[in-house]
Amino acid sequence: YETVIDGGGSDLSQGQLQLLSIARAMIADKPVMILDEATSSIDTRTERLVQDGMDNLLAGRTSFVIAHRLSTIVNSDMILVLDHGRVLEAGSHEQLLAKQGYYYELYTGKKEIQ
């Protein structure tokens, strides 16, 4: 955690840098968290482990999570589906799946994020 990262972290992979950033943000224990593609450079197996920990650490905080990997947001209280800055749908994962709209198509693989 306290290790100084020299040279912009050139000796670490993007995934390692993301994991360190997540750890440092969580340890800072702030009431609001903004995560922008927080797990995009982490392999899916590691992401599952990180997500379990993030769910616990984000509990009781206001969090804004920007993600293309829908697995990152399935436990969110409110999901906003945006397309070119326009809100297409809003609701929990379960509510959005039940609507069988844009989110459902993304989640089931019927539509790809452009």
TIMI-2910 file (N, C-alpha, C, CB; in pm, 1 decimal, decimal comma, always signed):
<rs>
+----------+----------+----------+----------+----------+----------+----------+----------+----------+----------+----------+----------+------+
!      n_x !      n_y !      n_z !     ca_x !     ca_y !     ca_z !      c_x !      c_y !      c_z !     cb_x !     cb_y !     cb_z ! resn !
+----------+----------+----------+----------+----------+----------+----------+----------+----------+----------+----------+----------+------+
!    +82,2 !   -120,3 !     +0,0 !     +0,0 !     +0,0 !     +0,0 !    +85,8 !   +125,6 !     +0,0 !    -93,1 !     +0,5 !   +120,3 !  Tyr !
!   +189,6 !   +128,9 !    +80,0 !   +272,1 !   +248,9 !    +91,0 !   +388,2 !   +251,7 !     -7,7 !   +325,5 !   +260,7 !   +230,4 !  Glu !
!   +400,5 !   +150,0 !    -89,7 !   +510,1 !   +144,7 !   -185,9 !   +499,1 !   +259,3 !   -285,3 !   +511,1 !    +10,1 !   -259,6 !  Thr !
!   +609,1 !   +328,8 !   -305,5 !   +613,9 !   +436,1 !   -404,0 !   +624,4 !   +371,5 !   -541,7 !   +734,1 !   +534,3 !   -377,1 !  Val !
!   +542,0 !   +415,9 !   -633,1 !   +543,6 !   +362,9 !   -769,2 !   +621,3 !   +460,7 !   -855,0 !   +398,5 !   +340,7 !   -825,0 !  Ile !
!   +740,2 !   +418,8 !   -897,7 !   +827,0 !   +505,2 !   -978,6 !   +793,4 !   +494,1 !  -1126,1 !   +973,9 !   +469,8 !   -956,1 !  Asp !
!   +826,6 !   +597,4 !  -1200,2 !   +813,8 !   +593,7 !  -1345,9 !   +672,8 !   +570,9 !  -1394,2 !   +901,1 !   +487,8 !  -1401,2 !  Gly !
!   +574,1 !   +621,2 !  -1320,7 !   +435,3 !   +604,4 !  -1362,9 !   +387,6 !   +459,9 !  -1356,5 !   +418,2 !   +656,1 !  -1502,3 !  Gly !
!   +460,0 !   +377,6 !  -1280,9 !   +417,9 !   +238,8 !  -1266,6 !   +454,9 !   +152,6 !  -1385,6 !   +270,6 !   +232,5 !  -1245,1 !  Gly !
!   +558,7 !   +192,9 !  -1458,6 !   +594,9 !   +120,1 !  -1580,5 !   +638,1 !    -23,8 !  -1552,8 !   +706,1 !   +193,1 !  -1652,6 !  Ser !
!   +674,5 !    -52,2 !  -1427,1 !   +714,6 !   -188,5 !  -1393,9 !   +595,7 !   -274,9 !  -1351,0 !   +819,0 !   -186,3 !  -1283,7 !  Asp !
!   +474,8 !   -217,6 !  -1355,0 !   +354,0 !   -291,1 !  -1317,4 !   +260,6 !   -302,5 !  -1437,2 !   +282,0 !   -221,8 !  -1199,3 !  Leu !
!   +179,6 !   -406,7 !  -1438,4 !    +79,0 !   -420,6 !  -1543,8 !    -36,3 !   -324,8 !  -1515,9 !    +27,6 !   -567,4 !  -1553,2 !  Ser !
!   -120,3 !   -300,6 !  -1616,8 !   -238,1 !   -214,8 !  -1598,3 !   -329,5 !   -273,9 !  -1489,8 !   -316,2 !   -198,7 !  -1732,6 !  Gln !
!   -343,6 !   -404,9 !  -1488,8 !   -426,2 !   -470,4 !  -1388,0 !   -372,4 !   -449,0 !  -1247,9 !   -436,1 !   -618,2 !  -1416,6 !  Gly !
!   -240,0 !   -459,7 !  -1231,4 !   -178,4 !   -435,9 !  -1101,0 !   -199,5 !   -291,6 !  -1056,7 !    -28,4 !   -468,6 !  -1105,6 !  Gln !
!   -185,0 !   -197,6 !  -1150,6 !   -207,5 !    -56,6 !  -1117,5 !   -352,7 !    -33,8 !  -1074,6 !   -172,7 !    +33,6 !  -1238,3 !  Leu !
!   -447,3 !    -98,4 !  -1144,3 !   -588,1 !    -82,7 !  -1106,3 !   -613,9 !   -140,1 !   -967,2 !   -679,6 !   -151,3 !  -1209,3 !  Gln !
!   -558,7 !   -256,9 !   -938,2 !   -578,2 !   -317,4 !   -806,6 !   -520,8 !   -229,1 !   -696,1 !   -513,5 !   -456,0 !   -801,8 !  Leu !
!   -402,9 !   -171,3 !   -718,6 !   -344,7 !    -79,8 !   -620,0 !   -431,1 !    +44,6 !   -602,3 !   -203,0 !    -39,3 !   -661,8 !  Leu !
!   -482,1 !    +97,5 !   -710,5 !   -567,9 !   +216,4 !   -702,6 !   -695,2 !   +187,2 !   -624,6 !   -603,3 !   +266,5 !   -843,0 !  Ser !
!   -755,7 !    +71,8 !   -649,2 !   -877,2 !    +33,1 !   -576,8 !   -845,9 !    +19,0 !   -428,4 !   -935,5 !    -99,5 !   -632,9 !  Ile !
!   -736,9 !    -49,1 !   -395,6 !   -698,8 !    -68,0 !   -254,6 !   -676,3 !    +65,6 !   -185,6 !   -572,0 !   -154,2 !   -244,0 !  Ala !
!   -605,1 !   +154,6 !   -251,4 !   -577,2 !   +285,3 !   -191,5 !   -704,5 !   +367,3 !   -173,5 !   -477,7 !   +362,7 !   -277,4 !  Arg !
!   -794,5 !   +360,9 !   -270,1 !   -920,8 !   +434,5 !   -258,4 !  -1005,3 !   +379,8 !   -143,5 !   -999,8 !   +427,2 !   -390,5 !  Ala !
!  -1009,1 !   +249,4 !   -128,8 !  -1090,1 !   +189,8 !    -22,6 !  -1031,2 !   +218,4 !   +115,8 !  -1102,1 !    +38,8 !    -44,0 !  Met !
!   -900,6 !   +213,3 !   +127,2 !   -836,6 !   +239,0 !   +255,7 !   -855,2 !   +384,5 !   +296,9 !   -687,5 !   +204,2 !   +249,5 !  Ile !
!   -866,5 !   +474,4 !   +199,7 !   -888,0 !   +616,5 !   +230,1 !  -1021,4 !   +637,8 !   +301,9 !   -883,9 !   +700,4 !   +100,7 !  Ala !
!  -1115,3 !   +543,3 !   +284,0 !  -1242,5 !   +541,2 !   +357,6 !  -1323,0 !   +671,2 !   +343,8 !  -1215,5 !   +514,6 !   +504,1 !  Asp !
!  -1338,1 !   +718,8 !   +222,6 !  -1416,1 !   +839,7 !   +195,4 !  -1564,3 !   +804,5 !   +181,1 !  -1364,6 !   +910,5 !    +67,3 !  Lys !
!  -1654,7 !   +897,9 !   +209,9 !  -1798,8 !   +868,8 !   +202,1 !  -1852,5 !   +858,7 !    +59,3 !  -1875,2 !   +975,1 !   +275,4 !  Pro !
!  -1778,3 !   +912,5 !    -38,0 !  -1820,8 !   +907,5 !   -177,9 !  -1707,7 !   +847,3 !   -260,8 !  -1859,5 !  +1050,0 !   -230,8 !  Val !
!  -1744,5 !   +753,7 !   -348,4 !  -1645,6 !   +690,1 !   -435,4 !  -1688,8 !   +708,8 !   -580,8 !  -1629,5 !   +538,1 !   -401,0 !  Met !
!  -1594,0 !   +740,7 !   -667,5 !  -1618,7 !   +746,4 !   -811,3 !  -1521,2 !   +648,1 !   -875,4 !  -1600,9 !   +893,5 !   -869,2 !  Ile !
!  -1576,5 !   +546,5 !   -939,3 !  -1494,9 !   +443,7 !  -1002,7 !  -1523,6 !   +446,3 !  -1152,4 !  -1523,8 !   +302,0 !   -941,8 !  Leu !
!  -1421,9 !   +472,0 !  -1231,3 !  -1437,3 !   +480,1 !  -1376,2 !  -1363,4 !   +362,4 !  -1439,6 !  -1383,6 !   +616,4 !  -1431,4 !  Asp !
!  -1438,9 !   +264,9 !  -1486,8 !  -1381,4 !   +144,7 !  -1547,4 !  -1277,9 !    +82,2 !  -1453,7 !  -1316,9 !   +178,1 !  -1683,9 !  Glu !
!  -1315,9 !    +68,9 !  -1327,1 !  -1223,8 !    +26,6 !  -1221,7 !  -1165,2 !   -112,1 !  -1242,2 !  -1293,3 !    +30,6 !  -1090,9 !  Ala !
!  -1233,7 !   -198,6 !  -1313,9 !  -1183,5 !   -334,7 !  -1331,9 !  -1157,2 !   -369,6 !  -1477,9 !  -1281,3 !   -433,2 !  -1273,8 !  Thr !
!  -1145,6 !   -269,7 !  -1563,0 !  -1132,0 !   -295,8 !  -1706,8 !  -1002,3 !   -367,0 !  -1744,8 !  -1140,5 !   -166,5 !  -1782,1 !  Ser !
!   -897,6 !   -353,3 !  -1665,4 !   -769,5 !   -417,1 !  -1698,7 !   -740,2 !   -539,0 !  -1611,8 !   -656,8 !   -316,9 !  -1684,4 !  Ser !
!   -840,3 !   -584,5 !  -1540,3 !   -825,1 !   -701,1 !  -1453,6 !   -892,9 !   -819,6 !  -1521,5 !   -885,7 !   -675,1 !  -1311,2 !  Ile !
!   -829,1 !   -935,6 !  -1516,3 !   -890,4 !  -1053,6 !  -1577,6 !  -1020,8 !  -1087,6 !  -1505,2 !   -792,7 !  -1174,6 !  -1574,0 !  Asp !
!  -1109,8 !  -1158,9 !  -1571,5 !  -1244,1 !  -1182,9 !  -1517,2 !  -1241,6 !  -1264,6 !  -1388,6 !  -1329,6 !  -1253,9 !  -1620,3 !  Thr !
!  -1147,1 !  -1355,3 !  -1373,3 !  -1138,0 !  -1434,2 !  -1249,5 !  -1103,4 !  -1344,3 !  -1130,1 !  -1031,6 !  -1546,3 !  -1264,4 !  Arg !
!  -1003,9 !  -1258,6 !  -1149,0 !   -965,0 !  -1165,1 !  -1043,4 !  -1077,0 !  -1065,0 !  -1018,1 !   -834,4 !  -1091,4 !  -1080,9 !  Thr !
!  -1145,2 !  -1023,6 !  -1124,5 !  -1254,6 !   -927,5 !  -1109,6 !  -1361,8 !   -981,0 !  -1014,9 !  -1316,5 !   -895,0 !  -1246,6 !  Glu !
!  -1394,2 !  -1109,8 !  -1026,9 !  -1495,2 !  -1168,2 !   -937,5 !  -1453,8 !  -1155,8 !   -791,5 !  -1518,9 !  -1315,6 !   -972,4 !  Arg !
!  -1327,7 !  -1180,6 !   -763,2 !  -1277,3 !  -1168,5 !   -626,4 !  -1279,6 !  -1023,2 !   -579,4 !  -1134,8 !  -1224,4 !   -616,9 !  Leu !
!  -1236,0 !   -933,2 !   -666,9 !  -1234,0 !   -790,4 !   -633,8 !  -1376,4 !   -740,0 !   -613,0 !  -1163,4 !   -708,9 !   -745,3 !  Val !
!  -1469,2 !   -784,0 !   -697,0 !  -1607,9 !   -737,6 !   -687,9 !  -1671,2 !   -775,1 !   -554,3 !  -1690,6 !   -795,6 !   -802,3 !  Gln !
!  -1644,6 !   -895,7 !   -505,8 !  -1698,1 !   -935,5 !   -375,4 !  -1649,8 !   -841,3 !   -266,5 !  -1657,6 !  -1079,7 !   -342,0 !  Asp !
!  -1521,5 !   -808,9 !   -269,2 !  -1466,2 !   -716,1 !   -171,1 !  -1519,1 !   -575,5 !   -189,2 !  -1316,1 !   -714,9 !   -179,5 !  Gly !
!  -1534,6 !   -531,8 !   -313,0 !  -1584,5 !   -396,4 !   -339,9 !  -1728,6 !   -381,8 !   -292,9 !  -1574,3 !   -363,7 !   -490,1 !  Met !
!  -1810,2 !   -485,3 !   -311,2 !  -1949,1 !   -478,1 !   -264,8 !  -1953,7 !   -449,9 !   -115,0 !  -2024,1 !   -609,1 !   -296,7 !  Asp !
!  -1868,4 !   -516,4 !    -39,4 !  -1864,2 !   -494,5 !   +105,7 !  -1810,1 !   -356,1 !   +140,2 !  -1778,3 !   -601,8 !   +173,0 !  Asn !
!  -1705,8 !   -314,8 !    +71,9 !  -1643,3 !   -186,7 !   +103,1 !  -1725,3 !    -66,8 !    +56,3 !  -1506,7 !   -180,9 !    +41,3 !  Leu !
!  -1807,4 !    -84,0 !    -45,6 !  -1890,3 !    +26,9 !    -94,3 !  -2021,3 !    +40,4 !    -17,1 !  -1920,2 !     +8,1 !   -241,7 !  Leu !
!  -2054,3 !    -59,8 !    +62,4 !  -2178,4 !    -54,4 !   +141,1 !  -2176,8 !    +68,8 !   +231,4 !  -2196,2 !   -184,0 !   +226,1 !  Ala !
!  -2286,6 !   +142,1 !   +231,3 !  -2297,6 !   +260,6 !   +315,8 !  -2232,8 !   +385,2 !   +257,2 !  -2237,1 !   +232,4 !   +448,1 !  Gly !
!  -2183,7 !   +377,2 !   +135,4 !  -2122,2 !   +492,5 !    +68,7 !  -2203,9 !   +527,8 !    -55,5 !  -1973,4 !   +462,6 !    +30,5 !  Arg !
!  -2194,3 !   +650,8 !    -94,6 !  -2247,8 !   +691,4 !   -223,8 !  -2139,3 !   +659,8 !   -325,5 !  -2289,0 !   +845,0 !   -226,3 !  Thr !
!  -2175,0 !   +584,1 !   -427,7 !  -2076,7 !   +542,9 !   -527,0 !  -2130,2 !   +567,1 !   -667,3 !  -2039,7 !   +395,0 !   -508,7 !  Ser !
!  -2044,2 !   +619,0 !   -751,2 !  -2073,7 !   +634,3 !   -892,4 !  -1977,6 !   +541,1 !   -965,3 !  -2059,2 !   +785,1 !   -940,7 !  Phe !
!  -2032,4 !   +444,3 !  -1035,7 !  -1949,2 !   +345,3 !  -1103,6 !  -1976,7 !   +353,1 !  -1253,1 !  -1976,4 !   +201,5 !  -1049,4 !  Val !
!  -1875,0 !   +386,7 !  -1327,9 !  -1884,9 !   +392,8 !  -1473,4 !  -1823,4 !   +263,9 !  -1525,3 !  -1812,7 !   +521,1 !  -1533,2 !  Ile !
!  -1901,9 !   +186,6 !  -1601,3 !  -1852,1 !    +55,5 !  -1641,6 !  -1911,6 !     +9,0 !  -1773,0 !  -1881,1 !    -45,8 !  -1534,5 !  Ala !
!  -1829,7 !    -61,0 !  -1848,7 !  -1878,0 !   -132,3 !  -1965,3 !  -1899,6 !   -279,0 !  -1931,5 !  -1779,9 !   -117,8 !  -2082,2 !  His !
!  -1822,8 !   -331,1 !  -1835,3 !  -1842,6 !   -467,3 !  -1788,2 !  -1962,0 !   -465,5 !  -1693,5 !  -1713,8 !   -523,8 !  -1717,7 !  Arg !
!  -2071,5 !   -522,5 !  -1737,0 !  -2193,4 !   -516,3 !  -1657,5 !  -2181,5 !   -594,0 !  -1527,0 !  -2309,8 !   -568,9 !  -1737,7 !  Leu !
!  -2090,8 !   -690,5 !  -1520,4 !  -2070,9 !   -764,4 !  -1396,3 !  -2026,9 !   -672,0 !  -1283,3 !  -1968,0 !   -875,1 !  -1416,5 !  Ser !
!  -1968,3 !   -558,6 !  -1318,0 !  -1922,5 !   -461,8 !  -1218,8 !  -2037,8 !   -391,7 !  -1148,1 !  -1833,4 !   -359,1 !  -1284,4 !  Thr !
!  -2154,2 !   -384,6 !  -1212,2 !  -2262,8 !   -301,9 !  -1158,5 !  -2387,8 !   -379,1 !  -1118,0 !  -2300,5 !   -199,8 !  -1259,0 !  Ile !
!  -2389,6 !   -510,8 !  -1134,0 !  -2513,5 !   -586,3 !  -1109,7 !  -2567,1 !   -570,9 !   -967,2 !  -2490,0 !   -732,8 !  -1138,2 !  Val !
!  -2482,0 !   -542,3 !   -870,2 !  -2528,2 !   -526,7 !   -732,1 !  -2560,6 !   -382,4 !   -694,0 !  -2424,2 !   -580,1 !   -638,4 !  Asn !
!  -2561,6 !   -294,6 !   -791,8 !  -2590,1 !   -153,3 !   -765,2 !  -2737,6 !   -132,1 !   -732,0 !  -2550,6 !    -67,1 !   -885,8 !  Ser !
!  -2763,9 !    -33,6 !   -645,9 !  -2902,2 !     +1,1 !   -612,3 !  -2974,1 !    +61,8 !   -732,4 !  -2905,7 !    +98,9 !   -493,8 !  Asp !
!  -2902,0 !   +144,1 !   -808,4 !  -2960,0 !   +212,3 !   -923,5 !  -2859,8 !   +210,7 !  -1037,5 !  -3000,8 !   +357,5 !   -887,9 !  Met !
!  -2905,3 !   +165,3 !  -1151,8 !  -2822,8 !   +162,5 !  -1272,6 !  -2886,2 !   +257,1 !  -1373,7 !  -2809,9 !    +16,4 !  -1330,9 !  Ile !
!  -2804,9 !   +345,7 !  -1427,9 !  -2849,8 !   +432,8 !  -1535,6 !  -2782,7 !   +385,0 !  -1663,0 !  -2816,9 !   +583,6 !  -1506,3 !  Leu !
!  -2861,7 !   +353,5 !  -1762,4 !  -2809,5 !   +310,5 !  -1891,7 !  -2805,4 !   +433,9 !  -1981,0 !  -2897,4 !   +195,2 !  -1955,4 !  Val !
!  -2683,8 !   +472,2 !  -2021,6 !  -2665,7 !   +592,8 !  -2101,1 !  -2625,1 !   +557,4 !  -2243,2 !  -2561,0 !   +684,1 !  -2037,2 !  Leu !
!  -2669,5 !   +639,0 !  -2336,4 !  -2627,4 !   +627,3 !  -2475,5 !  -2607,3 !   +768,0 !  -2528,7 !  -2732,1 !   +547,9 !  -2561,7 !  Asp !
!  -2482,6 !   +802,3 !  -2557,1 !  -2447,7 !   +936,4 !  -2604,9 !  -2502,6 !  +1045,6 !  -2512,9 !  -2500,3 !   +956,9 !  -2746,8 !  His !
!  -2488,9 !  +1025,5 !  -2381,6 !  -2529,7 !  +1125,0 !  -2283,6 !  -2677,5 !  +1125,8 !  -2249,8 !  -2492,1 !  +1257,5 !  -2331,7 !  Gly !
!  -2754,7 !  +1039,4 !  -2309,9 !  -2899,4 !  +1032,8 !  -2285,7 !  -2930,6 !   +910,4 !  -2199,8 !  -2978,7 !  +1027,2 !  -2420,4 !  Arg !
!  -3012,7 !   +927,8 !  -2095,4 !  -3053,4 !   +816,1 !  -2010,3 !  -3160,6 !   +736,3 !  -2083,4 !  -3105,7 !   +866,4 !  -1871,6 !  Val !
!  -3129,0 !   +610,8 !  -2113,2 !  -3224,8 !   +523,3 !  -2181,7 !  -3312,8 !   +447,9 !  -2083,1 !  -3151,2 !   +424,2 !  -2271,2 !  Leu !
!  -3250,9 !   +401,8 !  -1974,2 !  -3323,3 !   +322,5 !  -1874,1 !  -3262,3 !   +347,4 !  -1737,6 !  -3319,8 !   +170,8 !  -1908,8 !  Glu !
!  -3340,7 !   +322,1 !  -1634,1 !  -3292,9 !   +333,9 !  -1497,0 !  -3363,5 !   +230,2 !  -1410,9 !  -3316,3 !   +477,1 !  -1441,6 !  Ala !
!  -3290,2 !   +173,1 !  -1317,4 !  -3347,3 !    +76,0 !  -1225,3 !  -3240,1 !    -15,6 !  -1171,3 !  -3456,3 !     -5,1 !  -1293,4 !  Gly !
!  -3279,0 !   -112,3 !  -1090,6 !  -3185,0 !   -212,1 !  -1040,5 !  -3159,0 !   -313,5 !  -1151,7 !  -3240,0 !   -282,6 !   -911,4 !  Ser !
!  -3062,1 !   -399,0 !  -1130,9 !  -3029,7 !   -503,6 !  -1228,7 !  -3154,2 !   -587,2 !  -1258,6 !  -2914,5 !   -594,5 !  -1176,4 !  His !
!  -3223,8 !   -630,3 !  -1154,2 !  -3342,5 !   -713,4 !  -1171,2 !  -3453,4 !   -639,4 !  -1246,7 !  -3393,9 !   -759,5 !  -1035,1 !  Glu !
!  -3475,2 !   -512,3 !  -1211,6 !  -3578,6 !   -433,2 !  -1278,7 !  -3546,8 !   -415,7 !  -1427,0 !  -3593,0 !   -296,0 !  -1211,5 !  Gln !
!  -3420,6 !   -388,5 !  -1456,3 !  -3381,6 !   -366,9 !  -1595,5 !  -3388,9 !   -495,7 !  -1677,3 !  -3240,6 !   -309,4 !  -1602,0 !  Leu !
!  -3355,0 !   -607,9 !  -1616,5 !  -3370,0 !   -735,3 !  -1687,4 !  -3517,2 !   -763,2 !  -1716,1 !  -3308,6 !   -851,0 !  -1605,2 !  Leu !
!  -3603,4 !   -733,6 !  -1618,9 !  -3746,8 !   -758,8 !  -1635,6 !  -3806,2 !   -674,6 !  -1748,6 !  -3821,0 !   -729,9 !  -1504,9 !  Ala !
!  -3754,1 !   -554,8 !  -1771,1 !  -3802,7 !   -467,5 !  -1879,0 !  -3769,4 !   -522,8 !  -2017,6 !  -3743,0 !   -327,8 !  -1864,0 !  Lys !
!  -3667,4 !   -605,9 !  -2023,5 !  -3618,7 !   -663,9 !  -2148,3 !  -3591,8 !   -557,2 !  -2255,5 !  -3719,4 !   -765,4 !  -2200,5 !  Gln !
!  -3531,0 !   -448,3 !  -2211,1 !  -3496,5 !   -338,8 !  -2301,8 !  -3349,2 !   -340,3 !  -2338,3 !  -3532,6 !   -205,2 !  -2239,4 !  Gly !
!  -3292,0 !   -222,3 !  -2346,1 !  -3152,9 !   -204,7 !  -2389,5 !  -3055,5 !   -276,0 !  -2296,1 !  -3118,1 !    -56,0 !  -2396,9 !  Tyr !
!  -3071,0 !   -258,2 !  -2164,1 !  -2983,3 !   -323,0 !  -2065,9 !  -2991,8 !   -475,0 !  -2078,8 !  -3020,8 !   -279,4 !  -1922,2 !  Tyr !
!  -3110,8 !   -524,9 !  -2089,9 !  -3132,0 !   -669,8 !  -2105,6 !  -3056,1 !   -721,4 !  -2228,1 !  -3283,9 !   -702,1 !  -2118,8 !  Tyr !
!  -3065,3 !   -648,0 !  -2337,9 !  -2996,8 !   -689,3 !  -2459,5 !  -2845,1 !   -686,4 !  -2442,9 !  -3037,9 !   -600,2 !  -2575,2 !  Glu !
!  -2793,9 !   -586,5 !  -2370,6 !  -2650,6 !   -581,5 !  -2342,7 !  -2609,8 !   -698,2 !  -2252,7 !  -2613,0 !   -447,2 !  -2276,8 !  Leu !
!  -2687,4 !   -720,4 !  -2148,5 !  -2653,1 !   -822,9 !  -2049,2 !  -2659,0 !   -963,4 !  -2108,4 !  -2747,1 !   -813,6 !  -1929,2 !  Tyr !
!  -2754,1 !   -988,3 !  -2193,7 !  -2768,8 !  -1121,7 !  -2252,5 !  -2684,7 !  -1140,3 !  -2378,1 !  -2913,9 !  -1147,9 !  -2285,0 !  Thr !
!  -2615,2 !  -1035,3 !  -2420,3 !  -2528,0 !  -1045,6 !  -2536,7 !  -2598,9 !  -1026,6 !  -2669,1 !  -2461,1 !  -1177,2 !  -2536,5 !  Gly !
!  -2725,3 !   -986,2 !  -2665,5 !  -2798,0 !   -961,0 !  -2789,5 !  -2755,2 !   -830,1 !  -2855,0 !  -2947,5 !   -958,9 !  -2762,9 !  Lys !
!  -2694,6 !   -742,4 !  -2775,8 !  -2647,6 !   -613,7 !  -2826,6 !  -2507,4 !   -591,4 !  -2770,0 !  -2745,8 !   -495,7 !  -2787,0 !  Lys !
!  -2423,1 !   -527,8 !  -2847,5 !  -2289,1 !   -495,6 !  -2803,1 !  -2275,8 !   -346,7 !  -2778,0 !  -2186,4 !   -541,5 !  -2905,2 !  Glu !
!  -2192,2 !   -311,7 !  -2680,8 !  -2164,9 !   -170,8 !  -2651,7 !  -2081,4 !   -115,0 !  -2764,8 !  -2092,1 !   -153,1 !  -2514,3 !  Ile !
!  -2124,6 !     -3,2 !  -2818,7 !  -2053,9 !    +60,1 !  -2930,1 !  -1960,3 !   +167,1 !  -2879,3 !  -2152,5 !   +119,8 !  -3030,6 !  Gln !
+----------+----------+----------+----------+----------+----------+----------+----------+----------+----------+----------+----------+------+
</rs>
